[in-house]
Amino acid sequence: MDIEKSLYIREFKLFLYREKIIGEYTRNLLSSINSWKKELDFETLKQFLEKRAIHDFISSAFDWTETKEGFNFWADKHSKWFNRFYQIQDAKRNLHRTTSN
């Protein structure tokens, strides 16, 4: 895995904690992948995320309509993560512009 994706995975974990949804996310993810595990460790989470597009870490994890939180809850969280992803992209572009001049 490249270093950039690794940094996004770390940022996504922080996002889950800041939004206070790490439990909900991992519970729904475990349910959707029919894991025999009782809890989702960070290595398993990392392996799952490595196979996904960065901006789709929430949208590709599980069916939102099948969760206790519901579609609107996860749509809101996806939107927040999507915005955070593009904030990071913009910061990277701005940094590149300032360091290349």
Secondary structure, 3 states (H helix, E strand, C coil): CCHHHHHHHHHHHHHHHHCCCHHHHHHHHHHHHCCCCCCCCHHHHHHHHHCCCHHHCCCCCCCHHHCCCCHHHHHHHHHHHHHHHHHHHHHHHHHHHHHHC
